[in-house]
Amino acid sequence: MTGAEMTDAEMTDAEWAPLTDELDAWARTGRVVRFWLRDDDAVEPTEALERLLALSASHAVPVALAVIPAFTGAALARRLAAAPDAEVAVHGWSHENFAPPGQKKQELGAHRPAGVVLSSLQRGVSNLAQLFGPRFVPVLVPPWNRIDPALVPRLGGIGFRALSVFGPERNLGIASVNTHVDVIDWHGTRGGRDTGLLVGEMVARLKAIESGEGTLGLLTHHLVHDEAVWRFLQELFERTARHPACRWVRLSELVG
């Protein structure tokens, strides 16, 4: 059957087949992979956040919201109090870029004294713990997924239990709980990436961890999602949330 003769549903199934096949292979050997969802830049209740919370809740998929401490407040705390599957991590302090022109954006780089940076992060821990109570998880999500490596060993001393950036986990002096697949085409359309590419990256991650421990972390940014991203998430949750080889877990479970 040619692509022109396939129905939309058949074409969608074909795009997702590599992931389905890989998960089926895990299931046949009794293995289970832990998926987790991190969504960045939350500050306040918005229509986009409501859509994310409703979609994830409909499939019992927990979501870890990386919240910007400087700009959030009681409104988001009240909303998340009614969202039992949502948790909160620390997304820097103000998501402000301190790198000079021509360098990659960083809030937590070496452009300011380490004491100043750490003090701002400690404020972030205190603010979010007070606002969100049991929803708060002491994990640092650096803005733009970048942090001066010299700061990492000092994070435990200001209340953090883990660091979450993008890419394979590395031993940096604190537990790592990373994301591995980003749904946004930041360097192109700034919309949703091609489903086939995302499926391929998920399969590659599963193959990389099939012989040991590891998770598959999905990274989203609800404030900039286009319809392609929402469709992708709907399809992903439908195909994984009840699969015997997949378990969507909370961030708090991953940090112990």
BELHU-V51677 format. One record per residue. RES is the residue in one small letter. OMEGA is omega in radians with two decimals (none if undefined). Layout:
res->[RES;RES]
omega->[OMEGA;OMEGA]
This chain:
res->[m;t;g;a;e;m;t;d;a;e;m;t;d;a;e;w;a;p;l;t;d;e;l;d;a;w;a;r;t;g;r;v;v;r;f;w;l;r;d;d;d;a;v;e;p;t;e;a;l;e;r;l;l;a;l;s;a;s;h;a;v;p;v;a;l;a;v;i;p;a;f;t;g;a;a;l;a;r;r;l;a;a;a;p;d;a;e;v;a;v;h;g;w;s;h;e;n;f;a;p;p;g;q;k;k;q;e;l;g;a;h;r;p;a;g;v;v;l;s;s;l;q;r;g;v;s;n;l;a;q;l;f;g;p;r;f;v;p;v;l;v;p;p;w;n;r;i;d;p;a;l;v;p;r;l;g;g;i;g;f;r;a;l;s;v;f;g;p;e;r;n;l;g;i;a;s;v;n;t;h;v;d;v;i;d;w;h;g;t;r;g;g;r;d;t;g;l;l;v;g;e;m;v;a;r;l;k;a;i;e;s;g;e;g;t;l;g;l;l;t;h;h;l;v;h;d;e;a;v;w;r;f;l;q;e;l;f;e;r;t;a;r;h;p;a;c;r;w;v;r;l;s;e;l;v;g]
omega->[3.13;3.12;-3.12;-3.10;-3.12;3.04;3.11;-3.13;3.14;3.11;3.10;3.11;-3.13;3.11;-3.07;-3.04;-3.14;3.12;3.11;-3.14;-3.13;3.11;3.08;3.12;3.06;-3.09;-3.10;3.12;3.07;-3.13;3.11;3.10;3.10;3.01;2.98;-3.03;3.03;3.12;-3.00;2.93;3.08;3.10;-3.05;3.07;3.10;3.08;3.14;3.10;3.09;-3.13;3.11;-3.12;3.13;-3.12;-3.13;-3.14;-3.11;3.12;-3.12;3.11;3.10;3.11;3.05;-3.14;3.03;-2.98;3.13;-2.98;-3.03;-2.97;3.13;-3.12;-2.99;-3.09;3.11;3.12;3.12;-3.13;-3.08;3.05;3.11;3.13;-2.99;-3.13;3.12;3.05;-3.01;3.01;-3.05;-3.12;-3.08;3.02;-3.09;-3.09;-3.11;-3.13;3.11;3.11;3.12;3.11;3.13;3.07;3.11;-3.08;3.09;2.91;-3.00;3.12;-3.12;-3.06;3.09;3.10;-3.10;-3.13;3.11;-3.13;-3.11;3.11;3.12;3.13;3.10;3.04;3.12;3.09;-3.10;-3.11;-3.07;3.09;-3.13;-3.10;-2.91;3.04;-3.06;3.08;-3.05;3.05;-3.04;3.11;3.10;3.01;-3.10;3.03;-3.07;3.10;-3.10;3.10;3.07;-3.11;-3.13;3.14;-2.95;-3.13;-3.10;-3.08;3.14;-3.12;3.10;2.97;-3.12;3.08;-3.13;3.10;3.11;3.05;-3.12;3.09;-3.13;3.13;3.08;3.09;-3.08;3.14;3.07;3.14;3.12;3.05;-2.95;2.92;-3.00;-3.13;-3.12;-3.04;-3.01;3.06;-3.02;-3.05;3.14;-3.07;-3.01;3.00;-3.12;3.09;-3.14;-3.11;-3.14;3.11;3.14;3.10;3.12;3.12;3.10;3.12;3.13;3.10;3.13;3.12;-3.12;-3.08;-3.00;-3.11;-3.14;3.13;3.09;3.13;2.97;-3.13;3.12;-3.10;3.11;3.10;-2.95;-3.05;-3.10;-3.13;2.92;-3.08;3.11;3.12;-3.14;3.10;3.13;-3.13;3.11;3.14;-3.12;-3.13;3.14;-3.04;-3.07;-2.95;-3.14;3.11;-3.08;-3.12;-3.08;3.05;3.07;-3.01;3.08;3.03;-3.12;3.08;-3.08;3.13;3.04;none]
